[in-house]
Amino acid sequence: MQIREISSYNSPEVLAPLVANFGADPLPLTDRKTLTWVAVTDDGTYAATAIVRLDDHDRWHLWFVGVLPWFQRHGAGGKLLSLIENSAREAGAIALRTRTYSRWTGMRCLLVKQGWAFVNAAVGEHHDGVEEEWLLPLRREPLRVVLVGANSSGRGAELAGAIKELSSLVRLVGVCDINPNVLKTWSDVPTNTSIDALLDQVDADAAVLALPHSVYQQVRQSCLERGLGLFHEKPLACSLSELLDLQDALTERPTPLVVGVQRRSHPSYVFLKRALQHDLPHTLVVRMSLGRSAEEVSSDAETVTAWRKDADTGTAWRKNIQLAGGGALIDIGYHAIDLVHFLLDAPFATISCNLWVGNQPATGGELETAATLVGRAGNTWVKVVVDRAGIKSESVVAVGHATWKADRTQVSRDGLLQFSCEGSWDMAVRGQLVSFVIACSTTPEPVSLWDHLAELRVIEQARTIARAQGLGEMDNRK
């Protein structure tokens, strides 16, 4: 089978069999320049077509790809994508982009096999269902990153796994963790307990940070001073003032930055967002639990020295008010509040807030292990319930003309399944890393952190209300 470039995609002999077999309307005309390739069998039969639209000088959009049914699983699609990838790289493009639909599993499998990564999901414009956006960076050399925070029980280990899966795009060149025992498991790359010492050892383009909340500011500064891009797990800051200081620093010296908040890209929540646009709920309830043991989240007066001694637990920092930067509100409430903002496209104002330490109301100055917030977002009453202990879980219930329920894998309406998507969490993590690679491959532009300002505003507002409100009723947690 040969791959041939042709002068126009609008050729009847190419499009007619595709339209006939896929039941699609003819491709619309476009004012953008296009490139077209076809896979042709030895007897001259057209087996597959791929069309690229040149959206700008450094990004190519895979606008259409179709393989006739009787030629599928014979390598035609893979050969087309490989040739397009090589052509784009030679032309100086930094990335290939395409869109597909979650129900088109064959296309998704082809993209994964060819090294593409899911980066986002949106409501489809031309078909029912969720439209997925996929990216393939075209760096000639992998992005060199250091991982800071590598305990096997934390987010660092999950990110390390995603980096390994994307080895053609991202290469791990060093690992930093304060626990020497953790570093012993990383024998194939340089390691150090000091971020500055590690960065003196290795040649890195960027850093992936997965740390206790209050440690970010110091480590981040070391990376920014060296001009490294940052993949930054949430939260970006523990206070509004810290976030504003970071915004000033990034405005003065633009640096690639991607924040690890994945739920906005989960297909199930994207599907729910579309549904709620047509059925604005009068009540929205978001519940999340980290599933930590009581010992891991209990509040006490451990010092930084004690945390270092006990760091092999990987979660001891959550018990230290100096390191955690706050309790359940910042730890998991950040995600829940962000999800509310995403689903409703409206700011969330807190009206009532109760904080708990275990089964007792927080009395002030403690690390809350659970929190209940009640507020208003536009015309919708909102309740957020977060817990650092309990069984690991999350759910969303929206009540309007219908009752919608959603989690990471599915969405139902009045008890009937409307949508499901397995494996979306891994897709979102890999996709965010790919977006980071793209960001680090272009000229740095000013970064806006104002979206994260909304989350921190709700958290600080909730703490103030909880202190003024005093003790609450335990029934509010149910």
C-alpha positions as a Markdown table, in Angstrom:
| # | Residue | x | y | z |
|---|---|---|---|---|
| 1 | Met | 0.0 | 0.0 | 0.0 |
| 2 | Gln | 1.4 | 3.4 | -1.0 |
| 3 | Ile | 0.8 | 6.8 | 0.5 |
| 4 | Arg | 0.3 | 9.6 | -2.0 |
| 5 | Glu | -0.2 | 13.3 | -1.6 |
| 6 | Ile | -2.8 | 14.9 | -3.9 |
| 7 | Ser | -3.6 | 18.5 | -4.8 |
| 8 | Ser | -7.1 | 18.8 | -3.5 |
| 9 | Tyr | -9.2 | 17.0 | -0.8 |
| 10 | Asn | -12.4 | 17.9 | -2.7 |
| 11 | Ser | -11.9 | 15.1 | -5.2 |
| 12 | Pro | -15.0 | 12.9 | -5.9 |
| 13 | Glu | -13.0 | 9.7 | -6.3 |
| 14 | Val | -11.5 | 10.2 | -2.9 |
| 15 | Leu | -14.5 | 11.5 | -0.9 |
| 16 | Ala | -17.3 | 9.6 | -2.5 |
| 17 | Pro | -16.5 | 6.2 | -1.0 |
| 18 | Leu | -15.8 | 7.8 | 2.4 |
| 19 | Val | -19.1 | 9.6 | 2.5 |
| 20 | Ala | -20.9 | 6.5 | 1.3 |
| 21 | Asn | -19.4 | 4.2 | 3.9 |
| 22 | Phe | -19.4 | 6.5 | 6.9 |
| 23 | Gly | -22.7 | 8.2 | 6.3 |
| 24 | Ala | -21.2 | 11.6 | 6.7 |
| 25 | Asp | -22.0 | 14.8 | 4.9 |
| 26 | Pro | -19.4 | 16.1 | 2.4 |
| 27 | Leu | -16.6 | 18.0 | 4.1 |
| 28 | Pro | -17.3 | 21.7 | 4.3 |
| 29 | Leu | -15.2 | 24.2 | 2.4 |
| 30 | Thr | -12.5 | 26.0 | 4.3 |
| 31 | Asp | -10.5 | 29.2 | 3.6 |
| 32 | Arg | -7.5 | 27.6 | 5.3 |
| 33 | Lys | -4.8 | 25.9 | 3.3 |
| 34 | Thr | -5.1 | 22.1 | 3.3 |
| 35 | Leu | -2.8 | 19.2 | 2.6 |
| 36 | Thr | -4.3 | 15.8 | 1.6 |
| 37 | Trp | -2.8 | 12.3 | 1.6 |
| 38 | Val | -4.4 | 9.1 | 0.4 |
| 39 | Ala | -3.5 | 5.4 | 1.0 |
| 40 | Val | -3.7 | 3.6 | -2.3 |
| 41 | Thr | -3.6 | -0.2 | -2.8 |
| 42 | Asp | -1.5 | -1.9 | -5.5 |
| 43 | Asp | -4.5 | -2.1 | -7.9 |
| 44 | Gly | -5.2 | 1.7 | -7.5 |
| 45 | Thr | -8.1 | 1.5 | -5.0 |
| 46 | Tyr | -8.3 | 4.3 | -2.5 |
| 47 | Ala | -8.2 | 2.8 | 1.0 |
| 48 | Ala | -7.9 | 5.8 | 3.3 |
| 49 | Thr | -7.8 | 9.6 | 3.3 |
| 50 | Ala | -6.3 | 12.1 | 5.7 |
| 51 | Ile | -6.7 | 15.9 | 5.4 |
| 52 | Val | -4.7 | 18.5 | 7.4 |
| 53 | Arg | -5.7 | 22.1 | 7.7 |
| 54 | Leu | -2.9 | 24.6 | 8.4 |
| 55 | Asp | -4.4 | 26.7 | 11.1 |
| 56 | Asp | -1.2 | 28.8 | 11.6 |
| 57 | His | 2.5 | 28.5 | 10.8 |
| 58 | Asp | 3.4 | 26.2 | 13.7 |
| 59 | Arg | 0.3 | 24.1 | 14.4 |
| 60 | Trp | -1.4 | 21.6 | 12.0 |
| 61 | His | -4.9 | 20.4 | 12.5 |
| 62 | Leu | -5.8 | 16.8 | 11.4 |
| 63 | Trp | -9.1 | 17.8 | 10.0 |
| 64 | Phe | -10.3 | 14.5 | 8.7 |
| 65 | Val | -9.1 | 10.9 | 8.6 |
| 66 | Gly | -11.1 | 7.9 | 7.3 |
| 67 | Val | -10.2 | 4.4 | 6.5 |
| 68 | Leu | -12.7 | 2.3 | 4.5 |
| 69 | Pro | -14.1 | -0.6 | 6.6 |
| 70 | Trp | -12.5 | -3.4 | 4.5 |
| 71 | Phe | -9.0 | -1.8 | 4.8 |
| 72 | Gln | -9.2 | -1.2 | 8.6 |
| 73 | Arg | -6.7 | -3.0 | 10.8 |
| 74 | His | -4.3 | -3.3 | 7.9 |
| 75 | Gly | -2.1 | -0.4 | 8.9 |
| 76 | Ala | -3.4 | 2.2 | 6.4 |
| 77 | Gly | -4.4 | 4.7 | 9.1 |
| 78 | Gly | -1.2 | 4.3 | 11.0 |
| 79 | Lys | 0.9 | 4.9 | 7.9 |
| 80 | Leu | -1.0 | 8.0 | 7.1 |
| 81 | Leu | -0.6 | 9.5 | 10.6 |
| 82 | Ser | 3.2 | 8.6 | 10.6 |
| 83 | Leu | 3.7 | 10.4 | 7.3 |
| 84 | Ile | 1.8 | 13.4 | 8.4 |
| 85 | Glu | 3.8 | 13.5 | 11.6 |
| 86 | Asn | 7.1 | 13.5 | 9.8 |
| 87 | Ser | 5.9 | 16.1 | 7.2 |
| 88 | Ala | 4.7 | 18.4 | 10.0 |
| 89 | Arg | 8.0 | 18.1 | 11.9 |
| 90 | Glu | 10.0 | 18.8 | 8.7 |
| 91 | Ala | 7.8 | 21.9 | 8.1 |
| 92 | Gly | 8.6 | 23.2 | 11.5 |
| 93 | Ala | 5.2 | 22.6 | 13.1 |
| 94 | Ile | 5.3 | 22.3 | 16.9 |
| 95 | Ala | 2.2 | 20.1 | 17.2 |
| 96 | Leu | -0.5 | 18.2 | 15.5 |
| 97 | Arg | -4.1 | 18.6 | 16.8 |
| 98 | Thr | -7.3 | 16.7 | 16.1 |
| 99 | Arg | -10.8 | 16.2 | 17.4 |
| 100 | Thr | -12.8 | 13.1 | 17.6 |
| 101 | Tyr | -15.8 | 11.7 | 19.6 |
| 102 | Ser | -15.7 | 9.5 | 22.6 |
| 103 | Arg | -18.0 | 6.9 | 20.9 |
| 104 | Trp | -15.5 | 6.5 | 18.0 |
| 105 | Thr | -13.4 | 4.0 | 19.8 |
| 106 | Gly | -11.5 | 2.9 | 16.7 |
| 107 | Met | -10.1 | 6.4 | 16.2 |
| 108 | Arg | -9.2 | 6.7 | 19.8 |
| 109 | Cys | -7.2 | 3.5 | 19.7 |
| 110 | Leu | -5.4 | 4.6 | 16.6 |
| 111 | Leu | -4.4 | 7.9 | 18.2 |
| 112 | Val | -3.2 | 6.2 | 21.4 |
| 113 | Lys | -1.1 | 3.7 | 19.3 |
| 114 | Gln | 0.5 | 6.6 | 17.4 |
| 115 | Gly | 1.5 | 8.4 | 20.6 |
| 116 | Trp | -1.2 | 11.1 | 20.7 |
| 117 | Ala | -2.7 | 12.2 | 24.0 |
| 118 | Phe | -6.1 | 13.3 | 25.1 |
| 119 | Val | -6.0 | 17.0 | 26.3 |
| 120 | Asn | -9.6 | 18.2 | 26.6 |
| 121 | Ala | -13.2 | 17.5 | 26.0 |
| 122 | Ala | -16.0 | 19.7 | 24.9 |
| 123 | Val | -19.6 | 19.5 | 23.8 |
| 124 | Gly | -19.7 | 18.5 | 20.1 |
| 125 | Glu | -20.7 | 21.1 | 17.5 |
| 126 | His | -21.9 | 18.7 | 14.7 |
| 127 | His | -22.8 | 15.5 | 16.5 |
| 128 | Asp | -24.4 | 14.4 | 19.7 |
| 129 | Gly | -22.0 | 13.4 | 22.4 |
| 130 | Val | -18.7 | 14.6 | 23.8 |
| 131 | Glu | -16.0 | 15.8 | 21.4 |
| 132 | Glu | -12.4 | 15.0 | 22.5 |
| 133 | Glu | -9.4 | 17.0 | 21.6 |
| 134 | Trp | -6.1 | 15.2 | 21.1 |
| 135 | Leu | -2.5 | 16.5 | 20.7 |
| 136 | Leu | 0.8 | 15.2 | 19.4 |
| 137 | Pro | 3.8 | 17.5 | 20.2 |
| 138 | Leu | 6.5 | 17.4 | 17.5 |
| 139 | Arg | 9.6 | 18.2 | 19.6 |
| 140 | Arg | 12.8 | 16.7 | 18.0 |
| 141 | Glu | 14.1 | 16.0 | 21.5 |
| 142 | Pro | 12.0 | 15.1 | 24.6 |
| 143 | Leu | 11.3 | 17.8 | 27.2 |
| 144 | Arg | 13.8 | 17.3 | 30.1 |
| 145 | Val | 12.1 | 17.4 | 33.4 |
| 146 | Val | 12.9 | 17.0 | 37.1 |
| 147 | Leu | 10.3 | 15.5 | 39.4 |
| 148 | Val | 10.0 | 17.2 | 42.8 |
| 149 | Gly | 8.0 | 15.1 | 45.3 |
| 150 | Ala | 8.2 | 11.4 | 44.4 |
| 151 | Asn | 6.7 | 9.4 | 47.2 |
| 152 | Ser | 4.9 | 6.3 | 45.9 |
| 153 | Ser | 1.7 | 7.2 | 47.7 |
| 154 | Gly | 1.4 | 10.7 | 46.3 |
| 155 | Arg | 0.6 | 12.4 | 43.0 |
| 156 | Gly | 4.3 | 12.4 | 42.1 |
| 157 | Ala | 4.3 | 8.7 | 41.5 |
| 158 | Glu | 1.2 | 9.0 | 39.3 |
| 159 | Leu | 2.9 | 11.7 | 37.3 |
| 160 | Ala | 6.1 | 9.7 | 37.0 |
| 161 | Gly | 4.1 | 6.9 | 35.5 |
| 162 | Ala | 2.5 | 9.3 | 32.9 |
| 163 | Ile | 6.0 | 10.6 | 32.1 |
| 164 | Lys | 7.2 | 7.1 | 31.5 |
| 165 | Glu | 4.3 | 6.4 | 29.1 |
| 166 | Leu | 5.1 | 9.6 | 27.2 |
| 167 | Ser | 8.9 | 8.9 | 27.0 |
| 168 | Ser | 9.1 | 10.1 | 23.4 |
| 169 | Leu | 7.9 | 13.5 | 24.5 |
| 170 | Val | 9.1 | 13.9 | 28.1 |
| 171 | Arg | 12.3 | 12.5 | 29.7 |
| 172 | Leu | 12.9 | 12.4 | 33.4 |
| 173 | Val | 16.4 | 13.7 | 34.2 |
| 174 | Gly | 16.3 | 13.9 | 38.0 |
| 175 | Val | 14.2 | 13.3 | 41.1 |
| 176 | Cys | 14.1 | 15.4 | 44.3 |
| 177 | Asp | 12.5 | 14.3 | 47.6 |
| 178 | Ile | 13.3 | 15.1 | 51.2 |
| 179 | Asn | 13.2 | 11.4 | 52.1 |
| 180 | Pro | 16.4 | 9.5 | 51.2 |
| 181 | Asn | 14.5 | 6.2 | 51.3 |
| 182 | Val | 12.2 | 7.3 | 48.5 |
| 183 | Leu | 15.2 | 8.3 | 46.4 |
| 184 | Lys | 16.7 | 4.8 | 46.7 |
| 185 | Thr | 14.0 | 3.6 | 44.4 |
| 186 | Trp | 15.2 | 5.9 | 41.6 |
| 187 | Ser | 18.5 | 4.4 | 40.6 |
| 188 | Asp | 18.3 | 5.3 | 36.9 |
| 189 | Val | 18.4 | 9.1 | 37.3 |
| 190 | Pro | 20.3 | 11.6 | 39.5 |
| 191 | Thr | 18.6 | 12.2 | 42.8 |
| 192 | Asn | 19.0 | 14.7 | 45.7 |
| 193 | Thr | 17.1 | 15.8 | 48.8 |
| 194 | Ser | 17.8 | 19.5 | 47.8 |
| 195 | Ile | 16.2 | 21.0 | 44.7 |
| 196 | Asp | 19.0 | 23.5 | 44.2 |
| 197 | Ala | 21.7 | 20.8 | 44.4 |
| 198 | Leu | 19.7 | 18.7 | 41.9 |
| 199 | Leu | 19.3 | 21.5 | 39.5 |
| 200 | Asp | 23.1 | 22.1 | 39.7 |
| 201 | Gln | 23.6 | 18.4 | 38.8 |
| 202 | Val | 21.3 | 18.1 | 35.7 |
| 203 | Asp | 20.4 | 20.0 | 32.6 |
| 204 | Ala | 16.6 | 20.5 | 32.8 |
| 205 | Asp | 14.0 | 22.4 | 30.8 |
| 206 | Ala | 11.2 | 22.1 | 33.3 |
| 207 | Ala | 10.1 | 20.8 | 36.7 |
| 208 | Val | 7.1 | 18.7 | 37.8 |
| 209 | Leu | 6.0 | 19.7 | 41.3 |
| 210 | Ala | 3.9 | 17.4 | 43.6 |
| 211 | Leu | 4.5 | 18.7 | 47.1 |
| 212 | Pro | 3.0 | 19.5 | 50.5 |
| 213 | His | 1.0 | 22.7 | 49.9 |
| 214 | Ser | 3.1 | 25.1 | 51.9 |
| 215 | Val | 6.4 | 23.9 | 50.4 |
| 216 | Tyr | 5.6 | 25.0 | 46.9 |
| 217 | Gln | 6.5 | 28.7 | 47.3 |
| 218 | Gln | 10.2 | 28.0 | 48.2 |
| 219 | Val | 10.7 | 25.2 | 45.6 |
| 220 | Arg | 8.9 | 27.2 | 42.9 |
| 221 | Gln | 11.2 | 30.2 | 43.5 |
| 222 | Ser | 14.3 | 28.0 | 42.8 |
| 223 | Cys | 12.8 | 26.8 | 39.6 |
| 224 | Leu | 11.6 | 30.2 | 38.4 |
| 225 | Glu | 15.0 | 31.8 | 39.0 |
| 226 | Arg | 16.5 | 29.2 | 36.6 |
| 227 | Gly | 13.8 | 29.9 | 34.0 |
| 228 | Leu | 12.2 | 26.4 | 34.2 |
| 229 | Gly | 8.7 | 25.7 | 33.0 |
| 230 | Leu | 6.4 | 24.4 | 35.8 |
| 231 | Phe | 3.9 | 21.6 | 35.9 |
| 232 | His | 2.3 | 22.5 | 39.2 |
| 233 | Glu | -0.1 | 20.3 | 41.2 |
| 234 | Lys | -2.8 | 22.2 | 43.0 |
| 235 | Pro | -3.0 | 24.4 | 44.9 |
| 236 | Leu | -1.0 | 27.1 | 43.3 |
| 237 | Ala | -1.0 | 29.0 | 46.6 |
| 238 | Cys | -2.3 | 28.7 | 50.1 |
| 239 | Ser | -3.6 | 32.3 | 50.3 |
| 240 | Leu | -4.7 | 35.1 | 48.0 |
| 241 | Ser | -1.6 | 37.1 | 48.8 |
| 242 | Glu | 0.7 | 34.3 | 47.8 |
| 243 | Leu | -1.2 | 33.8 | 44.5 |
| 244 | Leu | -1.0 | 37.5 | 43.7 |
| 245 | Asp | 2.7 | 37.5 | 44.3 |
| 246 | Leu | 3.1 | 34.6 | 41.9 |
| 247 | Gln | 1.0 | 36.4 | 39.3 |
| 248 | Asp | 3.3 | 39.4 | 39.6 |
| 249 | Ala | 6.4 | 37.1 | 39.2 |
| 250 | Leu | 5.0 | 35.4 | 36.1 |
| 251 | Thr | 3.9 | 38.8 | 34.6 |
| 252 | Glu | 7.4 | 40.1 | 35.0 |
| 253 | Arg | 9.1 | 37.0 | 33.7 |
| 254 | Pro | 6.7 | 34.8 | 31.6 |
| 255 | Thr | 7.2 | 31.1 | 32.3 |
| 256 | Pro | 5.3 | 28.1 | 31.0 |
| 257 | Leu | 2.9 | 26.9 | 33.7 |
| 258 | Val | 0.2 | 24.1 | 33.7 |
| 259 | Val | -1.8 | 23.4 | 36.9 |
| 260 | Gly | -2.9 | 19.9 | 37.8 |
| 261 | Val | -6.7 | 20.3 | 38.0 |
| 262 | Gln | -8.0 | 17.6 | 35.8 |
| 263 | Arg | -11.8 | 17.4 | 36.4 |
| 264 | Arg | -12.6 | 20.1 | 33.8 |
| 265 | Ser | -11.3 | 17.8 | 31.1 |
| 266 | His | -13.2 | 14.7 | 32.3 |
| 267 | Pro | -15.7 | 13.6 | 29.6 |
| 268 | Ser | -18.4 | 12.8 | 32.2 |
| 269 | Tyr | -18.3 | 16.2 | 33.8 |
| 270 | Val | -18.2 | 17.9 | 30.3 |
| 271 | Phe | -21.3 | 15.9 | 29.4 |
| 272 | Leu | -23.0 | 17.0 | 32.6 |
| 273 | Lys | -22.0 | 20.6 | 32.0 |
| 274 | Arg | -23.8 | 20.5 | 28.6 |
| 275 | Ala | -26.9 | 19.0 | 30.2 |
| 276 | Leu | -27.1 | 21.6 | 32.9 |
| 277 | Gln | -26.9 | 24.4 | 30.3 |
| 278 | His | -30.4 | 23.3 | 29.2 |
| 279 | Asp | -31.7 | 22.4 | 32.7 |
| 280 | Leu | -30.3 | 24.9 | 35.2 |
| 281 | Pro | -30.4 | 23.1 | 38.5 |
| 282 | His | -31.9 | 24.8 | 41.6 |
| 283 | Thr | -29.6 | 22.6 | 43.8 |
| 284 | Leu | -26.0 | 21.3 | 43.1 |
| 285 | Val | -24.3 | 19.0 | 45.6 |
| 286 | Val | -20.6 | 18.0 | 45.2 |
| 287 | Arg | -19.1 | 15.4 | 47.6 |
| 288 | Met | -15.5 | 14.3 | 47.6 |
| 289 | Ser | -13.4 | 12.1 | 50.0 |
| 290 | Leu | -9.7 | 11.5 | 49.8 |
| 291 | Gly | -10.0 | 8.1 | 51.6 |
| 292 | Arg | -7.1 | 8.7 | 54.0 |
| 293 | Ser | -6.9 | 6.8 | 57.2 |
| 294 | Ala | -7.7 | 8.5 | 60.5 |
| 295 | Glu | -4.0 | 8.4 | 61.5 |
| 296 | Glu | -2.9 | 10.1 | 58.3 |
| 297 | Val | -5.3 | 13.1 | 58.7 |
| 298 | Ser | -5.5 | 13.6 | 62.4 |
| 299 | Ser | -4.4 | 17.0 | 63.6 |
| 300 | Asp | -1.5 | 17.4 | 66.0 |
| 301 | Ala | 1.5 | 19.6 | 66.7 |
| 302 | Glu | 4.2 | 17.8 | 64.7 |
| 303 | Thr | 7.1 | 20.0 | 63.7 |
| 304 | Val | 9.0 | 20.1 | 60.4 |
| 305 | Thr | 11.7 | 18.0 | 61.9 |
| 306 | Ala | 9.3 | 15.3 | 63.0 |
| 307 | Trp | 7.8 | 15.3 | 59.5 |
| 308 | Arg | 11.2 | 14.7 | 58.0 |
| 309 | Lys | 11.7 | 11.8 | 60.3 |
| 310 | Asp | 8.3 | 10.4 | 59.5 |
| 311 | Ala | 8.3 | 11.2 | 55.8 |
| 312 | Asp | 8.3 | 7.6 | 54.7 |
| 313 | Thr | 4.5 | 7.6 | 55.4 |
| 314 | Gly | 4.1 | 10.0 | 52.5 |
| 315 | Thr | 1.1 | 11.7 | 54.1 |
| 316 | Ala | 2.5 | 12.9 | 57.5 |
| 317 | Trp | 2.6 | 16.5 | 56.2 |
| 318 | Arg | -1.2 | 16.5 | 56.1 |
| 319 | Lys | -1.1 | 16.5 | 59.9 |
| 320 | Asn | 1.2 | 19.6 | 60.2 |
| 321 | Ile | -0.4 | 23.0 | 60.1 |
| 322 | Gln | 2.9 | 24.5 | 59.0 |
| 323 | Leu | 3.2 | 22.2 | 56.0 |
| 324 | Ala | -0.4 | 21.5 | 54.9 |
| 325 | Gly | -1.3 | 25.2 | 54.5 |
| 326 | Gly | -4.8 | 24.3 | 55.7 |
| 327 | Gly | -7.0 | 21.2 | 56.0 |
| 328 | Ala | -9.8 | 19.7 | 53.9 |
| 329 | Leu | -10.8 | 23.0 | 52.3 |
| 330 | Ile | -7.4 | 23.5 | 50.6 |
| 331 | Asp | -6.6 | 19.8 | 50.2 |
| 332 | Ile | -9.8 | 18.5 | 48.4 |
| 333 | Gly | -12.2 | 21.4 | 48.7 |
| 334 | Tyr | -10.1 | 23.2 | 46.0 |
| 335 | His | -11.1 | 20.5 | 43.5 |
| 336 | Ala | -14.8 | 20.5 | 44.5 |
| 337 | Ile | -15.1 | 24.3 | 44.4 |
| 338 | Asp | -13.4 | 24.4 | 41.0 |
| 339 | Leu | -15.8 | 21.8 | 39.7 |
| 340 | Val | -18.8 | 23.9 | 40.8 |
| 341 | His | -17.4 | 26.9 | 39.0 |
| 342 | Phe | -16.8 | 24.8 | 35.9 |
| 343 | Leu | -20.3 | 23.2 | 35.9 |
| 344 | Leu | -22.3 | 26.4 | 36.5 |
| 345 | Asp | -20.1 | 29.1 | 34.9 |
| 346 | Ala | -20.9 | 31.3 | 37.9 |
| 347 | Pro | -19.0 | 32.4 | 41.0 |
| 348 | Phe | -19.7 | 30.5 | 44.2 |
| 349 | Ala | -20.4 | 32.7 | 47.2 |
| 350 | Thr | -20.2 | 30.9 | 50.6 |
| 351 | Ile | -23.2 | 31.6 | 53.0 |
| 352 | Ser | -22.5 | 28.9 | 55.6 |
| 353 | Cys | -19.4 | 26.8 | 56.5 |
| 354 | Asn | -18.8 | 24.2 | 59.2 |
| 355 | Leu | -15.3 | 22.7 | 59.8 |
| 356 | Trp | -14.6 | 19.4 | 61.6 |
| 357 | Val | -11.7 | 17.6 | 63.1 |
| 358 | Gly | -12.7 | 14.0 | 63.2 |
| 359 | Asn | -16.2 | 13.9 | 64.8 |
| 360 | Gln | -15.7 | 17.2 | 66.6 |
| 361 | Pro | -16.3 | 20.8 | 65.4 |
| 362 | Ala | -13.1 | 22.7 | 64.8 |
| 363 | Thr | -12.5 | 25.3 | 67.5 |
| 364 | Gly | -10.0 | 27.4 | 65.6 |
| 365 | Gly | -6.4 | 27.1 | 64.5 |
| 366 | Glu | -6.8 | 23.4 | 63.7 |
| 367 | Leu | -6.4 | 21.4 | 60.5 |
| 368 | Glu | -10.0 | 20.5 | 59.6 |
| 369 | Thr | -10.4 | 16.9 | 58.4 |
| 370 | Ala | -13.9 | 17.6 | 56.8 |
| 371 | Ala | -15.8 | 20.7 | 55.7 |
| 372 | Thr | -19.4 | 21.5 | 54.7 |
| 373 | Leu | -20.1 | 24.6 | 52.7 |
| 374 | Val | -23.5 | 26.0 | 51.6 |
| 375 | Gly | -23.6 | 28.8 | 49.2 |
| 376 | Arg | -25.1 | 30.3 | 46.0 |
| 377 | Ala | -23.8 | 30.4 | 42.4 |
| 378 | Gly | -26.0 | 32.4 | 40.2 |
| 379 | Asn | -29.5 | 31.0 | 40.6 |
| 380 | Thr | -28.3 | 27.7 | 42.1 |
| 381 | Trp | -28.0 | 26.7 | 45.7 |
| 382 | Val | -24.7 | 24.8 | 46.2 |
| 383 | Lys | -23.5 | 22.4 | 48.8 |
| 384 | Val | -20.0 | 21.1 | 49.0 |
| 385 | Val | -19.0 | 18.3 | 51.4 |
| 386 | Val | -15.4 | 17.3 | 51.5 |
| 387 | Asp | -13.6 | 14.8 | 53.8 |
| 388 | Arg | -10.0 | 13.8 | 54.0 |
| 389 | Ala | -10.9 | 10.4 | 55.6 |
| 390 | Gly | -13.8 | 8.0 | 54.8 |
| 391 | Ile | -14.1 | 5.9 | 51.7 |
| 392 | Lys | -12.4 | 7.4 | 48.6 |
| 393 | Ser | -15.2 | 8.7 | 46.4 |
| 394 | Glu | -16.7 | 11.6 | 44.6 |
| 395 | Ser | -20.1 | 12.4 | 43.2 |
| 396 | Val | -22.2 | 15.3 | 41.8 |
| 397 | Val | -26.0 | 15.5 | 42.1 |
| 398 | Ala | -27.8 | 18.3 | 40.3 |
| 399 | Val | -31.6 | 18.7 | 40.8 |
| 400 | Gly | -33.7 | 20.8 | 38.4 |
| 401 | His | -36.4 | 19.5 | 36.1 |
| 402 | Ala | -34.5 | 16.2 | 36.3 |
| 403 | Thr | -32.1 | 14.7 | 38.7 |
| 404 | Trp | -28.6 | 14.3 | 37.3 |
| 405 | Lys | -25.9 | 12.2 | 38.9 |
| 406 | Ala | -22.3 | 12.0 | 37.8 |
| 407 | Asp | -18.9 | 10.8 | 38.8 |
| 408 | Arg | -15.6 | 10.2 | 37.0 |
| 409 | Thr | -17.0 | 7.3 | 34.9 |
| 410 | Gln | -20.7 | 8.0 | 34.1 |
| 411 | Val | -23.7 | 10.3 | 34.1 |
| 412 | Ser | -27.3 | 9.4 | 34.7 |
| 413 | Arg | -30.6 | 11.3 | 34.4 |
| 414 | Asp | -33.5 | 10.2 | 36.7 |
| 415 | Gly | -31.7 | 6.9 | 37.3 |
| 416 | Leu | -31.2 | 6.1 | 33.6 |
| 417 | Leu | -27.6 | 6.0 | 32.2 |
| 418 | Gln | -26.9 | 8.7 | 29.7 |
| 419 | Phe | -23.1 | 8.6 | 29.3 |
| 420 | Ser | -20.1 | 6.5 | 30.4 |
| 421 | Cys | -16.4 | 6.8 | 29.9 |
| 422 | Glu | -13.8 | 4.5 | 31.5 |
| 423 | Gly | -10.2 | 5.5 | 31.9 |
| 424 | Ser | -10.8 | 9.2 | 31.7 |
| 425 | Trp | -8.6 | 10.0 | 34.7 |
| 426 | Asp | -5.4 | 8.6 | 33.1 |
| 427 | Met | -6.3 | 10.3 | 29.8 |
| 428 | Ala | -6.6 | 13.6 | 31.6 |
| 429 | Val | -3.3 | 13.3 | 33.4 |
| 430 | Arg | -1.4 | 12.4 | 30.2 |
| 431 | Gly | -3.2 | 15.1 | 28.3 |
| 432 | Gln | -2.2 | 17.8 | 30.8 |
| 433 | Leu | 1.5 | 16.7 | 30.5 |
| 434 | Val | 1.2 | 16.9 | 26.7 |
| 435 | Ser | -0.3 | 20.5 | 27.0 |
| 436 | Phe | 2.7 | 21.3 | 29.2 |
| 437 | Val | 5.1 | 20.0 | 26.6 |
| 438 | Ile | 3.4 | 22.2 | 24.0 |
| 439 | Ala | 3.6 | 25.2 | 26.4 |
| 440 | Cys | 7.3 | 24.6 | 26.9 |
| 441 | Ser | 7.9 | 24.4 | 23.1 |
| 442 | Thr | 6.7 | 27.9 | 22.3 |
| 443 | Thr | 7.8 | 31.4 | 23.2 |
| 444 | Pro | 6.6 | 32.0 | 26.8 |
| 445 | Glu | 3.5 | 34.2 | 27.0 |
| 446 | Pro | 2.1 | 36.0 | 30.1 |
| 447 | Val | 0.2 | 33.5 | 32.3 |
| 448 | Ser | -3.1 | 34.4 | 33.9 |
| 449 | Leu | -3.9 | 32.9 | 37.3 |
| 450 | Trp | -7.2 | 34.6 | 37.8 |
| 451 | Asp | -9.2 | 31.3 | 37.5 |
| 452 | His | -7.5 | 30.1 | 40.6 |
| 453 | Leu | -8.2 | 33.3 | 42.4 |
| 454 | Ala | -11.9 | 32.2 | 42.5 |
| 455 | Glu | -11.1 | 29.0 | 44.3 |
| 456 | Leu | -8.9 | 30.6 | 47.0 |
| 457 | Arg | -11.5 | 33.4 | 47.5 |
| 458 | Val | -14.1 | 30.8 | 48.4 |
| 459 | Ile | -11.8 | 29.0 | 50.7 |
| 460 | Glu | -10.7 | 32.1 | 52.6 |
| 461 | Gln | -14.3 | 33.3 | 52.7 |
| 462 | Ala | -15.4 | 29.9 | 54.1 |
| 463 | Arg | -12.8 | 30.0 | 56.8 |
| 464 | Thr | -13.9 | 33.5 | 57.9 |
| 465 | Ile | -17.5 | 32.5 | 58.0 |
| 466 | Ala | -16.7 | 29.3 | 60.0 |
| 467 | Arg | -14.8 | 31.2 | 62.6 |
| 468 | Ala | -17.7 | 33.7 | 63.0 |
| 469 | Gln | -20.4 | 31.1 | 62.9 |
| 470 | Gly | -18.9 | 29.0 | 65.7 |
| 471 | Leu | -20.0 | 25.4 | 66.3 |
| 472 | Gly | -22.3 | 23.7 | 63.7 |
| 473 | Glu | -24.8 | 20.9 | 63.7 |
| 474 | Met | -23.4 | 17.5 | 62.9 |
| 475 | Asp | -26.4 | 16.8 | 60.6 |
| 476 | Asn | -24.9 | 19.2 | 58.1 |
| 477 | Arg | -22.3 | 16.6 | 57.2 |
| 478 | Lys | -24.9 | 14.0 | 56.1 |
